[in-house]
């Protein structure tokens, strides 16, 4: 029993361990999935599927370009805890498209074509379909070019329409509008070609006459406005020309006088400046010489002062020696007197004393000579000291005088420098004034040239006015004649107005419900290959959705010309509150309607409806299902 118990415990432990691992793995995968989802949402990534196996992340979905693909992969790679990522993203190809709208003024082309040759060919075909202007709104970048030949055929057929729209994609070709006359030949020509749909109606007499009259009246009004504007401009230019001519002549005279005066002032200032510079140079030379002499005098004064100090020391030493000698003489005299007294009492020592007296007398004589010599030297030192003091006083007086001269010269130099600076400033001011005057003269010369051009322009405008007035008279005659024609048709127009509902019904192609189904099917085919994306949580259309919306707009234009309207439905997933989802779906549907309306789809052919989360087509419990539910739907029906 014991081994069995041990095995049972081991099995239970292992089951608990692996259950914990499994639970932990589930938790890690869910956590990483949420982290990657949140990070991609910040990058406005819509329609991207996230699959996490362990810690390895796989991204799948459709992106517009390599830059977006790299950004999404980098976002996943930078997510905490994620490994990989594995790239399952695919590029959305730009197959290209063409939309052409014809009006009374010409044909406007928009779309994406595969090459410059294709663009030139399509513009040439459009020129065959209109006598008006061809507006080029085509861009390069399409990857598919097989549809361009069919587009060229459709553009050439637009010559049979007074107004209409051509929409071409790689898999659909639609021509709609109002024919110049009988619509059957155009329908027959297009019907023989595969993949084409036509929604072309015949014109009515009322609309044809009214459009011609409106065009003529608008042309006359435009010409009248042009004549009035040109006349006003001519009068304004003539007045301005006269005023500018007078101002120019006056300014030229004043400028010439000012230039002459300024030139004289500048020359005088230059002469004064040169004189100041010469005087300054002389003053600086004198100052340099005096400074050299002052330096020499100061050196001599210092030398004399040093010598005088040495002599004072010598005199002090000599005085000390004289004092010492006098003291010695006094001592010797006292000793001599003592010895003389001793001689009278001690005759025996007379000879010795005499000898000593003789020695002392000789010493006294020698010391007296020394004293005399020292007194002579003292007299010489005193005389030399007196001379040195006199020399010092002379040098000091000379230095004082030279200092005064140098100070005066320094003041002159400073004054000269100040005058030089002032003169240079005056010259600079005069030079700037001359430059300003020169600029004024150049400006006046340029204005004179402009006035000459204005004079020529006035002549041209006058000629244009005369031409327009003549043309306007002709147009007025045409309008009067055309008014007579219209008057003769009044009875016919009245009858047509009575029968207008029947005529309109006759011009709508049979099988409108069938056409509505075709329009919805074509929109569905477009949405199978591309998506309409918005910035997360907003109704802002992403840039990568513009192309697919352009294609859908072409379908809406063609279907609207056939009397059909489209309901644009906004749908969301179940994330968030019902109120928020309902509001967001309405805002997104309205944004699509505005996009199409701005590009020519009639407002009465567009309806925006928000369904919120009420019509799901996928499972809201899965990321894939929620992505399917976030969509825009298009449903056509007769208006």
C-alpha positions as CSV (number, residue, x, y, z in Angstrom):
1,X,0.0,0.0,0.0
2,X,2.8,2.4,0.7
3,X,4.3,2.3,-2.9
4,X,0.8,2.9,-4.3
5,X,0.2,5.8,-2.0
6,X,3.5,7.4,-3.0
7,X,2.7,7.0,-6.7
8,X,-0.7,8.5,-6.1
9,X,0.7,11.5,-4.3
10,X,3.3,12.0,-7.1
11,X,0.6,11.8,-9.8
12,X,-1.6,14.3,-7.9
13,X,1.4,16.6,-7.5
14,X,2.2,16.5,-11.2
15,X,-1.4,17.1,-12.1
16,X,-1.5,20.1,-9.8
17,X,1.8,21.4,-11.3
18,X,0.8,21.1,-14.9
19,X,-2.7,22.5,-14.1
20,X,-0.9,25.5,-12.6
21,X,1.3,25.8,-15.7
22,X,-1.7,25.6,-18.0
23,X,-3.6,28.2,-16.0
24,X,-0.5,30.4,-15.9
25,X,0.0,30.0,-19.7
26,X,-3.7,30.9,-20.3
27,X,-3.2,34.0,-18.1
28,X,0.0,35.1,-19.8
29,X,-1.5,34.7,-23.3
30,X,-4.5,36.8,-22.4
31,X,-2.4,39.4,-20.7
32,X,0.0,39.7,-23.7
33,X,-3.0,39.8,-26.1
34,X,-4.5,42.7,-24.2
35,X,-1.2,44.6,-24.0
36,X,-0.6,44.2,-27.8
37,X,-4.2,45.2,-28.5
38,X,-3.9,48.3,-26.4
39,X,-0.6,49.4,-27.9
40,X,-1.8,48.8,-31.5
41,X,-4.9,50.9,-30.7
42,X,-2.7,53.8,-29.9
43,X,-1.2,53.4,-33.4
44,X,-4.7,53.6,-35.0
45,X,-4.4,50.0,-36.1
46,X,-7.8,48.7,-37.3
47,X,-8.6,45.3,-38.6
48,X,-5.4,43.7,-37.4
49,X,-5.7,40.2,-35.9
50,X,-3.6,39.2,-32.9
51,X,-2.7,35.6,-32.1
52,X,-0.6,34.7,-29.0
53,X,0.9,31.2,-28.6
54,X,2.7,31.1,-25.3
55,X,4.6,34.4,-25.6
56,X,5.0,34.4,-29.4
57,X,2.8,37.0,-31.1
58,X,1.5,36.7,-34.7
59,X,0.0,39.7,-36.5
60,X,-2.3,39.2,-39.5
61,X,-4.4,41.5,-41.7
62,X,-4.1,44.0,-44.5
63,X,-1.9,47.1,-44.4
64,X,-1.4,49.9,-46.9
65,X,2.4,50.1,-47.1
66,X,5.7,48.8,-45.7
67,X,6.1,51.7,-43.3
68,X,2.8,50.8,-41.6
69,X,3.7,47.1,-41.5
70,X,7.0,47.9,-39.8
71,X,5.4,50.2,-37.3
72,X,2.8,47.5,-36.3
73,X,5.5,44.8,-35.9
74,X,7.7,47.2,-33.9
75,X,4.8,48.0,-31.6
76,X,4.2,44.3,-30.9
77,X,7.9,43.7,-30.4
78,X,8.1,46.5,-27.9
79,X,5.2,45.1,-25.8
80,X,6.3,43.9,-22.4
81,X,6.3,40.1,-22.2
82,X,5.9,39.5,-26.0
83,X,8.3,37.5,-28.2
84,X,8.5,37.6,-31.9
85,X,6.5,39.0,-33.5
86,X,5.6,36.8,-36.5
87,X,4.7,38.8,-39.6
88,X,1.4,37.6,-41.1
89,X,0.5,41.0,-42.6
90,X,-0.2,41.5,-46.3
91,X,0.0,44.6,-48.5
92,X,-3.1,46.2,-49.9
93,X,-2.5,46.7,-53.7
94,X,-3.5,49.9,-55.4
95,X,-5.2,48.7,-58.6
96,X,-6.1,52.2,-59.7
97,X,-9.3,53.8,-60.8
98,X,-10.7,56.6,-62.9
99,X,-13.6,59.0,-62.5
100,X,-14.6,61.6,-65.1
101,X,-17.3,64.2,-64.7
102,X,-18.6,66.1,-67.8
103,X,-20.3,69.5,-67.5
104,X,-21.0,72.4,-69.8
105,X,-17.4,73.7,-69.2
106,X,-15.5,70.5,-69.9
107,X,-14.4,67.2,-68.3
108,X,-12.6,66.8,-65.0
109,X,-10.6,63.6,-64.4
110,X,-9.5,62.2,-61.0
111,X,-8.0,58.8,-60.1
112,X,-4.8,56.8,-60.1
113,X,-3.1,55.5,-63.3
114,X,-0.2,53.1,-63.8
115,X,2.1,55.3,-66.0
116,X,2.7,58.6,-67.6
117,X,1.8,57.1,-71.0
118,X,-1.5,56.0,-69.7
119,X,-2.2,59.5,-68.2
120,X,-1.5,61.1,-71.6
121,X,-3.7,58.6,-73.5
122,X,-6.6,59.2,-71.1
123,X,-6.3,63.0,-71.3
124,X,-6.3,62.7,-75.2
125,X,-9.4,60.5,-75.1
126,X,-11.1,63.0,-72.8
127,X,-10.3,65.8,-75.2
128,X,-12.2,63.9,-77.9
129,X,-15.2,63.8,-75.6
130,X,-15.6,67.6,-75.0
131,X,-15.1,70.9,-76.7
132,X,-14.4,72.5,-73.3
133,X,-11.5,72.3,-70.9
134,X,-9.9,69.0,-69.7
135,X,-9.0,69.2,-66.0
136,X,-6.2,66.8,-65.1
137,X,-6.5,65.4,-61.6
138,X,-4.8,62.1,-62.3
139,X,-1.9,60.8,-60.2
140,X,0.6,57.9,-60.7
141,X,0.9,54.8,-58.6
142,X,-1.6,52.2,-59.8
143,X,-0.3,48.7,-60.0
144,X,-2.9,47.5,-62.6
145,X,-3.1,49.0,-66.1
146,X,-5.3,46.6,-68.0
147,X,-8.4,48.7,-67.5
148,X,-7.0,51.9,-69.0
149,X,-8.0,50.9,-72.6
150,X,-11.6,50.5,-71.5
151,X,-11.4,53.9,-69.7
152,X,-10.2,55.5,-72.9
153,X,-13.2,54.0,-74.8
154,X,-15.6,55.4,-72.2
155,X,-14.0,58.9,-72.3
156,X,-14.3,59.0,-76.1
157,X,-18.1,58.1,-75.8
158,X,-18.7,61.0,-73.4
159,X,-18.8,63.3,-76.5
160,X,-22.4,62.0,-77.0
161,X,-23.3,63.3,-73.5
162,X,-24.2,66.9,-72.5
163,X,-23.4,66.0,-68.9
164,X,-22.5,62.8,-67.1
165,X,-20.1,60.6,-65.2
166,X,-17.7,57.8,-66.1
167,X,-16.5,55.5,-63.3
168,X,-13.9,52.9,-64.1
169,X,-12.1,50.3,-61.9
170,X,-10.2,47.2,-62.8
171,X,-13.5,45.2,-62.5
172,X,-16.3,47.6,-63.4
173,X,-17.1,50.2,-66.0
174,X,-20.1,52.5,-65.6
175,X,-21.2,55.4,-67.9
176,X,-24.2,57.6,-66.9
177,X,-25.6,60.9,-67.7
178,X,-27.8,62.8,-70.2
179,X,-27.3,62.3,-74.0
180,X,-27.1,65.1,-76.5
181,X,-29.9,63.5,-78.5
182,X,-31.2,60.0,-78.9
183,X,-29.6,57.8,-76.1
184,X,-30.0,54.5,-77.9
185,X,-26.9,54.7,-80.1
186,X,-24.7,55.2,-77.1
187,X,-26.4,52.5,-75.1
188,X,-26.0,50.1,-78.1
189,X,-22.2,50.9,-78.5
190,X,-21.5,50.3,-74.8
191,X,-23.8,47.2,-74.6
192,X,-21.5,45.3,-77.0
193,X,-18.6,45.6,-74.6
194,X,-18.2,43.2,-71.7
195,X,-18.4,44.5,-68.1
196,X,-20.1,47.8,-69.0
197,X,-23.2,49.3,-67.5
198,X,-25.0,52.4,-68.8
199,X,-27.5,54.7,-67.2
200,X,-28.0,57.3,-70.0
201,X,-31.2,59.3,-70.5
202,X,-32.4,61.4,-73.4
203,X,-32.7,65.2,-72.9
204,X,-35.9,67.1,-72.7
205,X,-36.8,70.2,-74.7
206,X,-37.4,72.3,-71.6
207,X,-34.1,71.5,-70.0
208,X,-32.1,72.0,-73.2
209,X,-33.6,75.5,-74.0
210,X,-33.4,76.6,-70.4
211,X,-29.7,75.6,-70.1
212,X,-28.8,77.3,-73.3
213,X,-30.6,80.5,-72.3
214,X,-29.0,80.4,-68.8
215,X,-25.6,79.9,-70.3
216,X,-26.0,82.9,-72.7
217,X,-27.3,85.1,-69.9
218,X,-24.5,84.1,-67.6
219,X,-22.0,84.8,-70.4
220,X,-23.5,88.3,-71.0
221,X,-23.4,89.0,-67.2
222,X,-19.8,87.9,-67.0
223,X,-18.8,90.0,-69.9
224,X,-20.6,93.1,-68.4
225,X,-18.8,92.5,-65.1
226,X,-15.5,92.2,-66.9
227,X,-16.0,95.4,-68.8
228,X,-16.9,97.3,-65.6
229,X,-13.9,95.8,-63.7
230,X,-11.5,96.6,-66.6
231,X,-12.8,100.2,-67.0
232,X,-12.5,100.8,-63.3
233,X,-9.0,99.3,-63.3
234,X,-8.1,101.5,-66.3
235,X,-9.3,104.7,-64.6
236,X,-7.5,103.8,-61.4
237,X,-4.2,103.1,-63.3
238,X,-4.5,106.4,-65.2
239,X,-4.9,108.4,-62.0
240,X,-2.1,106.5,-60.3
241,X,0.2,107.0,-63.3
242,X,-0.3,110.8,-63.3
243,X,0.3,111.0,-59.5
244,X,3.3,108.7,-59.7
245,X,4.8,110.7,-62.6
246,X,4.5,114.0,-60.6
247,X,5.9,112.4,-57.5
248,X,8.7,110.9,-59.5
249,X,9.8,114.2,-61.1
250,X,9.6,116.0,-57.7
251,X,11.5,113.3,-55.9
252,X,14.2,113.2,-58.7
253,X,14.8,117.0,-58.4
254,X,14.9,116.9,-54.6
255,X,17.2,113.9,-54.7
256,X,19.6,115.5,-57.1
257,X,19.9,118.7,-55.0
258,X,20.3,116.6,-51.8
259,X,23.0,114.5,-53.4
260,X,25.0,117.5,-54.5
261,X,24.7,119.1,-51.0
262,X,25.7,115.8,-49.3
263,X,28.6,115.3,-51.7
264,X,30.0,118.8,-50.7
265,X,29.5,118.1,-47.0
266,X,31.3,114.8,-47.4
267,X,34.3,116.3,-49.3
268,X,34.6,119.0,-46.6
269,X,34.5,116.5,-43.8
270,X,37.1,114.3,-45.5
271,X,39.5,117.4,-45.9
272,X,39.0,118.3,-42.2
273,X,39.7,114.7,-41.2
274,X,43.0,114.6,-43.1
275,X,44.1,117.8,-41.5
276,X,43.2,116.4,-38.0
277,X,45.1,113.2,-38.8
278,X,48.3,115.2,-39.8
279,X,48.1,117.4,-36.6
280,X,47.6,114.3,-34.5
281,X,50.7,112.7,-36.0
282,X,52.8,115.8,-35.2
283,X,51.5,116.0,-31.7
284,X,52.2,112.3,-31.1
285,X,55.8,112.8,-32.4
286,X,56.4,115.8,-30.0
287,X,54.9,113.8,-27.1
288,X,57.2,110.9,-27.8
289,X,60.3,113.1,-27.8
290,X,59.4,114.9,-24.5
291,X,58.6,111.5,-22.9
292,X,62.2,110.4,-23.8
293,X,63.8,113.5,-22.4
294,X,61.7,113.2,-19.2
295,X,62.8,109.6,-18.8
296,X,66.5,110.6,-19.1
297,X,66.0,113.4,-16.5
298,X,64.3,111.0,-14.1
299,X,67.2,108.6,-14.5
300,X,69.8,111.4,-13.8
301,X,67.8,112.5,-10.8
302,X,67.7,109.0,-9.4
303,X,71.5,108.7,-9.9
304,X,72.2,112.1,-8.1
305,X,69.9,111.1,-5.3
306,X,71.8,107.9,-4.8
307,X,75.2,109.7,-4.9
308,X,74.0,112.3,-2.4
309,X,72.9,109.5,0.0
310,X,76.4,107.9,-0.3
311,X,78.0,111.2,0.5
312,X,75.8,111.8,3.5
313,X,76.9,108.5,4.9
314,X,80.6,109.4,4.3
315,X,80.1,112.7,6.1
316,X,78.5,111.0,9.1
317,X,81.4,108.5,9.2
318,X,84.0,111.4,9.0
319,X,82.3,113.3,11.8
320,X,82.4,110.1,13.9
321,X,86.1,109.8,13.3
322,X,86.8,113.5,14.2
323,X,84.8,113.1,17.4
324,X,86.8,110.0,18.3
325,X,90.1,111.7,17.5
326,X,89.2,114.8,19.6
327,X,88.4,112.5,22.5
328,X,91.7,110.7,22.1
329,X,93.6,114.0,22.0
330,X,91.9,115.1,25.2
331,X,92.9,111.9,26.9
332,X,96.5,112.2,25.7
333,X,96.7,115.8,26.9
334,X,95.5,114.8,30.3
335,X,97.9,111.9,30.4
336,X,100.7,114.3,29.4
337,X,99.9,116.7,32.2
338,X,99.9,113.7,34.6
339,X,103.3,112.6,33.3
340,X,104.7,116.1,33.6
341,X,103.6,116.2,37.2
342,X,105.1,112.8,37.7
343,X,108.4,114.0,36.2
344,X,108.9,116.6,38.8
345,X,108.5,114.0,41.6
346,X,110.3,111.2,39.9
347,X,113.5,112.4,38.2
348,X,114.7,109.0,37.7
349,X,112.2,108.2,35.1
350,X,112.8,111.5,33.2
351,X,114.5,109.9,30.2
352,X,111.8,107.3,29.8
353,X,109.1,109.9,30.1
354,X,110.8,112.1,27.6
355,X,110.8,109.3,25.2
356,X,107.1,108.7,25.9
357,X,106.4,112.4,25.5
358,X,108.2,112.4,22.2
359,X,106.1,109.4,21.1
360,X,102.9,111.0,22.3
361,X,103.8,114.2,20.6
362,X,104.4,112.4,17.4
363,X,101.1,110.6,17.7
364,X,99.4,113.9,18.4
365,X,101.0,115.4,15.4
366,X,100.0,112.4,13.2
367,X,96.4,112.6,14.5
368,X,96.3,116.3,13.9
369,X,97.3,115.7,10.3
370,X,94.6,113.1,10.1
371,X,92.0,115.4,11.5
372,X,93.1,118.1,9.1
373,X,92.7,115.7,6.2
374,X,89.3,114.5,7.4
375,X,88.1,118.1,7.9
376,X,89.2,118.7,4.3
377,X,87.3,115.7,3.1
378,X,84.3,116.8,5.1
379,X,84.4,120.2,3.5
380,X,84.6,118.6,0.0
381,X,81.7,116.3,0.8
382,X,79.7,119.2,2.1
383,X,80.4,121.2,-1.1
384,X,79.5,118.1,-3.3
385,X,76.3,117.7,-1.3
386,X,75.3,121.3,-1.9
387,X,76.0,120.9,-5.6
388,X,73.9,117.7,-5.7
389,X,71.0,119.4,-4.0
390,X,71.1,122.2,-6.5
391,X,71.2,119.7,-9.4
392,X,68.3,117.8,-7.9
393,X,66.3,121.0,-7.6
394,X,67.1,121.8,-11.2
395,X,66.1,118.3,-12.4
396,X,62.9,118.5,-10.4
397,X,62.0,121.8,-11.9
398,X,62.7,120.5,-15.4
399,X,60.6,117.4,-14.7
400,X,57.7,119.5,-13.5
401,X,57.9,121.6,-16.7
402,X,58.0,118.6,-18.9
403,X,55.1,117.0,-17.1
404,X,53.1,120.1,-17.8
405,X,54.0,120.0,-21.4
406,X,53.2,116.2,-21.7
407,X,49.8,116.7,-20.0
408,X,49.1,119.5,-22.5
409,X,50.1,117.2,-25.3
410,X,48.0,114.4,-24.0
411,X,45.0,116.7,-23.8
412,X,45.6,117.7,-27.4
413,X,45.9,114.1,-28.5
414,X,42.6,113.2,-26.8
415,X,40.9,116.2,-28.4
416,X,42.3,115.3,-31.8
417,X,41.1,111.7,-31.3
418,X,37.6,113.0,-30.4
419,X,37.5,115.2,-33.4
420,X,38.7,112.4,-35.6
421,X,35.9,110.1,-34.3
422,X,33.4,112.8,-34.8
423,X,34.6,113.4,-38.3
424,X,34.5,109.7,-39.2
425,X,31.0,109.5,-37.8
426,X,29.9,112.4,-40.0
427,X,31.5,110.8,-43.0
428,X,29.7,107.5,-42.2
429,X,26.4,109.4,-41.8
430,X,26.9,111.2,-45.1
431,X,27.8,108.0,-46.8
432,X,24.6,106.3,-45.6
433,X,22.6,109.3,-46.6
434,X,24.1,109.1,-50.1
435,X,23.3,105.4,-50.3
436,X,19.7,106.2,-49.3
437,X,19.5,108.8,-51.9
438,X,21.0,106.4,-54.5
439,X,18.3,103.9,-53.5
440,X,15.6,106.5,-53.8
441,X,16.8,107.3,-57.3
442,X,16.9,103.6,-58.3
443,X,13.4,103.1,-56.9
444,X,12.1,106.1,-58.8
445,X,13.8,104.7,-61.9
446,X,12.1,101.3,-61.4
447,X,8.8,103.0,-60.7
448,X,9.2,105.0,-63.9
449,X,9.7,101.7,-65.8
450,X,6.6,100.2,-64.1
451,X,4.6,103.3,-65.1
452,X,5.7,102.7,-68.7
453,X,4.4,99.1,-68.4
454,X,1.2,100.4,-66.9
455,X,0.8,102.8,-69.8
456,X,1.2,99.9,-72.2
457,X,-1.3,97.9,-70.0
458,X,-3.8,100.7,-70.2
459,X,-3.6,100.6,-74.0
460,X,-4.2,96.8,-73.9
461,X,-7.1,97.1,-71.5
462,X,-8.7,99.8,-73.7
463,X,-8.4,97.5,-76.7
464,X,-9.9,94.6,-74.6
465,X,-12.8,96.8,-73.6
466,X,-13.6,97.8,-77.1
467,X,-13.5,94.1,-78.2
468,X,-15.7,93.1,-75.3
469,X,-18.2,95.8,-76.0
470,X,-18.4,94.7,-79.6
471,X,-18.8,91.1,-78.5
472,X,-21.4,92.1,-75.9
473,X,-23.5,93.8,-78.5
474,X,-23.4,90.6,-80.6
475,X,-24.4,88.5,-77.6
476,X,-27.2,90.9,-76.8
477,X,-28.5,90.3,-80.4
478,X,-28.2,86.6,-80.0
479,X,-30.0,86.7,-76.7
480,X,-32.8,88.7,-78.2
481,X,-33.1,86.3,-81.1
482,X,-33.0,83.3,-78.8
483,X,-35.7,84.9,-76.7
484,X,-37.9,85.0,-79.8
485,X,-37.2,81.3,-80.3
486,X,-38.1,80.5,-76.7
487,X,-41.3,82.6,-77.0
488,X,-42.3,80.5,-80.1
489,X,-41.8,77.3,-78.0
490,X,-43.8,78.5,-75.0
491,X,-46.9,76.4,-75.9
492,X,-44.7,73.3,-76.4
493,X,-43.0,73.9,-73.1
494,X,-46.3,74.2,-71.4
495,X,-47.5,70.9,-72.7
496,X,-44.2,69.3,-71.7
497,X,-44.6,70.6,-68.2
498,X,-48.0,69.0,-68.0
499,X,-46.6,65.7,-69.1
500,X,-43.3,66.0,-67.1
501,X,-44.0,63.1,-64.7
502,X,-44.6,60.7,-67.6
503,X,-41.5,62.0,-69.5
504,X,-39.3,61.5,-66.4
505,X,-40.6,58.0,-65.9
506,X,-39.9,57.2,-69.5
507,X,-36.3,58.4,-69.1
508,X,-35.6,56.2,-66.1
509,X,-34.2,52.8,-67.3
510,X,-36.4,49.9,-66.8
511,X,-35.7,47.6,-63.9
512,X,-34.6,50.2,-61.3
513,X,-34.8,47.5,-58.6
514,X,-32.4,45.4,-60.7
515,X,-30.0,48.4,-61.0
516,X,-30.2,48.9,-57.3
517,X,-29.2,45.3,-56.7
518,X,-26.3,45.8,-59.2
519,X,-25.1,48.9,-57.4
520,X,-25.2,47.2,-54.0
521,X,-23.4,44.2,-55.4
522,X,-20.6,46.4,-56.9
523,X,-20.2,48.2,-53.6
524,X,-19.9,44.8,-51.9
525,X,-17.2,43.7,-54.3
526,X,-15.2,46.8,-53.6
527,X,-15.5,46.2,-49.8
528,X,-14.4,42.6,-50.1
529,X,-10.9,43.8,-51.3
530,X,-10.5,46.9,-49.1
531,X,-11.8,48.3,-45.8
532,X,-13.1,51.7,-44.6
533,X,-11.1,52.5,-41.5
534,X,-11.5,55.3,-38.9
535,X,-9.3,56.5,-36.1
536,X,-10.1,54.4,-33.0
537,X,-13.2,55.7,-31.2
538,X,-13.8,58.6,-33.6
539,X,-15.5,59.4,-36.9
540,X,-12.2,60.6,-38.5
541,X,-11.6,58.7,-41.8
542,X,-8.1,57.2,-42.1
543,X,-6.0,58.3,-45.0
544,X,-5.7,54.6,-46.2
545,X,-9.4,54.6,-46.8
546,X,-9.6,57.5,-49.3
547,X,-9.0,55.3,-52.3
548,X,-11.8,52.8,-51.5
549,X,-14.2,55.7,-50.8
550,X,-13.3,57.3,-54.1
551,X,-14.2,54.0,-55.8
552,X,-17.5,53.8,-53.9
553,X,-18.2,57.5,-54.7
554,X,-17.9,56.7,-58.4
555,X,-20.5,53.9,-58.0
556,X,-22.8,56.3,-56.1
557,X,-22.5,58.9,-58.8
558,X,-23.4,56.5,-61.5
559,X,-26.3,55.0,-59.6
560,X,-27.6,58.5,-58.6
561,X,-27.7,59.5,-62.3
562,X,-30.1,56.6,-62.8
563,X,-32.5,57.8,-60.1
564,X,-31.2,55.6,-57.2
565,X,-30.3,56.7,-53.7
566,X,-28.0,55.0,-51.2
567,X,-28.4,54.4,-47.5
568,X,-25.0,54.6,-45.8
569,X,-25.2,52.5,-42.6
570,X,-22.8,52.8,-39.7
571,X,-22.2,49.7,-37.5
572,X,-20.1,49.0,-34.3
573,X,-19.1,46.1,-32.2
574,X,-20.5,45.5,-28.7
575,X,-17.6,47.1,-26.8
576,X,-18.8,50.1,-24.8
577,X,-22.3,51.4,-24.0
578,X,-25.3,51.2,-26.4
579,X,-25.6,55.0,-26.4
580,X,-22.0,55.5,-27.2
581,X,-22.0,52.9,-30.0
582,X,-25.2,54.4,-31.5
583,X,-23.8,57.9,-31.5
584,X,-20.5,56.7,-33.0
585,X,-22.2,54.7,-35.8
586,X,-24.3,57.8,-36.7
587,X,-21.2,60.0,-36.8
588,X,-19.3,57.6,-39.0
589,X,-22.2,57.2,-41.5
590,X,-22.5,61.0,-41.6
591,X,-18.8,61.3,-42.3
592,X,-19.1,59.0,-45.3
593,X,-22.1,60.9,-46.6
594,X,-20.2,64.2,-46.4
595,X,-17.2,62.6,-48.2
596,X,-19.4,61.6,-51.1
597,X,-21.4,64.8,-51.2
598,X,-18.2,66.9,-51.3
599,X,-17.2,64.9,-54.4
600,X,-20.4,65.5,-56.4
601,X,-23.0,62.9,-55.2
602,X,-26.3,64.7,-54.9
603,X,-27.4,65.3,-51.3
604,X,-30.9,63.9,-52.0
605,X,-29.3,60.6,-53.1
606,X,-27.5,60.1,-49.8
607,X,-28.9,59.0,-46.4
608,X,-26.9,58.4,-43.2
609,X,-28.2,55.8,-40.7
610,X,-26.5,54.6,-37.5
611,X,-27.3,51.1,-36.3
612,X,-24.9,50.9,-33.4
613,X,-24.3,47.3,-32.4
614,X,-27.9,46.2,-33.4
615,X,-27.0,44.3,-36.7
616,X,-23.9,42.2,-36.0
617,X,-22.5,39.9,-38.7
618,X,-19.8,38.3,-36.6
619,X,-19.3,37.0,-33.1
620,X,-18.7,39.9,-30.7
621,X,-17.0,37.5,-28.3
622,X,-13.9,37.2,-30.6
623,X,-11.6,39.8,-32.0
624,X,-12.3,38.6,-35.5
625,X,-16.0,38.9,-35.1
626,X,-15.8,42.3,-33.6
627,X,-13.6,43.5,-36.5
628,X,-16.3,42.2,-38.9
629,X,-19.0,44.1,-37.0
630,X,-17.2,47.4,-37.2
631,X,-18.2,48.3,-40.8
632,X,-20.0,50.7,-43.2
633,X,-22.8,49.2,-45.3
634,X,-24.3,50.6,-48.6
635,X,-27.8,49.8,-49.8
636,X,-29.3,51.3,-53.0
637,X,-33.0,51.9,-53.7
638,X,-35.1,54.0,-56.0
639,X,-35.5,57.6,-54.9
